[in-house]
Each structure stands twice: as structure tokens, then as C-alpha cells.
């Protein structure tokens, strides 16, 4: 194993991870708000 190679890979992985994590969070917050809204409507409909 080349010394320092693992460190570079780890840094790259962490960078990729933060990018995908940010994207996932953005998708989640967008979808989560829509889902919460829709869920609220369906529960109200179910109650009435």
C-alpha cells in the first residue's frame, strides 16, 4: 500500500459523501415537506 494513498481516498470519499449528503438532505427536506403536507390532508380527510 502506498503511504498516504488511503488518506487521499478517505478525503475524496468524505468530499463525495458531503456532496451526496447535502443533495440527499435537500431532496429529503423538499420531499419531507410535501409528504408532511399531504399526510396532514389525508389524516384530516380520514378524521372527517
C-alpha positions in Angstrom: 0.0 0.0 0.0 1.3 3.4 -0.9 1.7 5.6 2.2 -0.8 8.5 2.2 -2.9 6.9 -0.6 -5.6 5.8 1.9 -5.7 9.3 3.3 -6.3 10.8 -0.1 -9.1 8.3 -0.8 -10.6 9.0 2.6 -10.6 12.7 1.9 -12.2 12.1 -1.5 -14.8 9.8 0.0 -15.6 12.4 2.6 -15.9 15.1 0.0 -18.2 12.9 -2.1 -20.2 12.0 1.0 -20.8 15.6 2.0 -21.9 16.4 -1.5 -24.3 13.5 -1.7 -25.4 14.1 1.9 -26.2 17.7 1.0 -28.1 16.6 -2.1 -29.9 13.9 0.0 -30.8 16.4 2.6 -32.1 18.9 0.1 -34.2 16.1 -1.6 -35.4 14.9 1.8 -36.4 18.4 3.1 -38.2 19.0 -0.2 -39.9 15.7 -0.2 -40.5 15.7 3.5 -42.4 19.0 3.4 -44.6 17.7 0.5 -45.2 14.4 2.3 -46.0 16.1 5.6 -48.4 18.4 3.8 -50.1 15.5 2.0 -50.1 13.4 5.2 -51.8 16.2 7.1 -54.5 16.4 4.4 -55.1 12.6 4.4 -55.3 12.4 8.2 -57.8 15.3 8.2 -59.8 13.6 5.5 -59.7 10.3 7.4 -61.0 12.1 10.6 -63.9 13.8 8.9 
